[in-house]
Amino acid sequence: MDKRRTMILGSLLADSYALGTHWMYDTDQIDAHRDRLQQLIGPVVPRFHANRKAGEHTHYGDQTLMLLESVARSGGFDRQQFQGDWLTAMQGYDGYLDHASKETLAHPETGAVSDDLGGAARIAPLVYRYFDDPSMLNRSADEQTAFTHNSPEAREAAQAAADVALRVLNGESPAKAAAAYAGSPECPESLRFYFLLSIPAAGEETRSAVKRFGQMCSLKGALPSALQIIVKYDTDYREALYQNILAGGDSAARGLIIGMIIGASGAPLPEEWLNAYVHRQKVEALLDRIDSKRG
């Protein structure tokens, strides 16, 4: 499997893997299920994802798949097309509606002013399509994020994740790519703080680091937490995602970013997870469709 496909499957698979314990903040409760956590499972506490079963997605993964479908239909990112596709899908959506989604449904012209990482975390389909066009990638990552998470922090985080993913696709290791981006002029000062906070923390135990940074959805905690895991585990996809869910909280949004960036290295994805992933064939077909339209 080429690195671009590993990247996007790695991102979506990470969300599916996080489904079982997503938004469980009590790590003792997570530990009670450790014997099941080496596989894809359905929600342990179905408060948020009651209509989902093992191998499916949280709402973050579902929306990433919506973006992939929109890119495949258009042959690229069309903001109006994506917004229309998203609104149509979300008006009849049977999954969890978070605050950003509710606000966007109510005010699609402005979106929600949210700094949650979940909006920026959807961008793997755009990195797949625009891996050879950084300018278009940055623009499309910004626009798709702003539609539902219209805050400067969320939009900057999307462009940062895209930049790091491109660096990895181009041969840098995930850890080196994160450090290189942090030292680059492209990194805004507002995000440099999170990079410089998380990189030295790679020597810490992940659960402790995530609790210190914050287990929450806001990128103030979620971004440095995701970066700590990326730098610490580098190309070890399975262990990175395992430690991510053990840390609790918004493991799904973090997972989409972690899985995308480590997946971009070509790190092997657990075959048993891929076999249990409900949407694998659909994703592969959509990627084939994007590639065919690229010529």
Protein Blocks (a to p, Z undefined) as FASTA:
>chain_A
ZZklmmmmmmmmmmmmmmmmgoiablklmmmmmmmmmcccddfblmlmmmbcehiacfkl
mmmmmmmmmmmmnopacfklmmmmmmmmmmmccbdcdfklmmmmmmmmnopadfbfklmm
mmmmmmmmmmmlmklmmmmmmmmmmmmmccfklmmmmmmmmmmmmmmmnopafklmmmmm
mmpmklcfklmmmmmmmmmmmmpcfklmmmmnopcfblklmmmmmmmmmmmnomamklmm
mmmmmngpjlklmmmmmmmmmmmnopacdfklmmmmmklmmmmmmmmmmmmmnZZ
